[in-house]
Every structure is written in C-alpha cells, then in structure tokens.
Amino acid sequence: MKTFGLQASLILIAILLFTDCLNVAGQVCHPSGKIRGKKPPPGECNQGNDSDFCKEGKLYTTYKCSPPVSSHTKAVLTLNGFEKNQDGGAPSECDNKYHSDDTPVVALSTGWYNKGSRCLNNITITANGRSVVAMVVDECDSTMGCDSDHDYQPPCANNIVDASRAVWKALGVPSGQWGWLDITWTVA
C-alpha cells in the first residue's frame, strides 16, 4: 500500500508540473489595439540612433503585455539615447532623470516593465557570446506613441529591450551593426 501511495503521489506531482508548464507555454500576448500615426510637426522628430518616426495615417499595433519572462527570455535589442535631447525623449520613467549613454541602462516593453516593478533593478542581457548587466530605468511604451511624449516614434513592439550604447559595446557588437539584435535576458 505504501508503494501505491508513493506512486500515486509521484504521478500527481508529475501531472501538476506538466500542466503548470503547459500553462506558462500557453501564455500568449495578443495585440491590444492600434493607433493611427500623426505627422510630426516640422523639426520635432528626433531621428538620432536611426529612430523611426510615425507616418501620417499608418496604423501601429499596440500591446499591454509582453511574452512571459523566463530564465532566458527572447527579445530584440534596440538602440536608445537616454541623455537629454536624444531620441529617448523625456527623462526616464523610473527616476525622472536622464542617464549617460556610457552607462548600461535599458527601457523594457510595457508588459516587461510591469507598471514599474522592474525599475532600478538589473537584468542580464546575453548575445554575441557575451553578457552584460544593465539597469532598468525606463519603459519602452507598447501602448502609445506618435506624440510629443514619445518623440513622435511608433509604439514599441512587445518584445523590446531598448538599450544604451554601453550595452551594445559590452556585447561586442560593432557600432555599424547597432540597432536591432536578437538577444535573451533574465532578471539579474
């Protein structure tokens, strides 16, 4: 009887673990809506770091979520300026400050930013055979864009880690290739 009880317990634990894994794998982030692009006023679109700007009439997808975070979350690394008068726009959400682009700092897509719960915490970014620890200082807004608050840039995709030059340098990416890179990240 003890053997049966042990086997039943092990089977139950295996089923619970399996269904939990299915639940995590089954979490999908669907678009939450669209916004229509507006033409930026003359001289108001900062295209530093090859930033895109909204095109009048174009529909841009928005997200309130991001893919689930894991021990190696897949993402796209983009380049952002965190200093004043750069393409990042306003001061960082987490501390209302600008940050040196020579410091490893990032902005996370809205879902990963998680209402500021990751503010001033570190993440580890891995790509190109290297890793770097960077501090989360801002949100890469996936819910809004195409306005002055967002420097007339489209909403971020739901899988973006928007990084300073220091992150790109630490990953050993030649500066001519900065802008878009498949990475993984995890909470440090």
C-alpha angles and dihedrals in degrees: 000000000000090000091051091050092049092048092048091049092050091048091050092050090048091051092049092049092047094050090046090054090049090051093054093044090047094057106110127180111221126191112270098204147305137267127204117238120242125207110252116240113258111286094007099102112088106203095182114144088022090288117183119234131207120272118218113258096005115130116232123198118236130203134197091189142048132207114282116280115243138165088283109020113190115233145149118253115217131181121252135173113228096182125096115282092017129122092271089079115203128027116288117285095229100059106002089242137117117240133211114256086223089068119080102247132146145191117220128212113264097264094049092042083059099196091310097306090130094047115139091358122121129246128191115231120199128193141123091030092299139092133211133186114227133179121238107234104154150023122248093214113232093174102057142021145132093086138096092265088060096040089250091290122139120255114281119255114252094254104053131131102186106201142191123242089260091066092051091048092049090052089055095239112156109245092241088063098049118121111063128030135156109238143158125229139184138181107277 
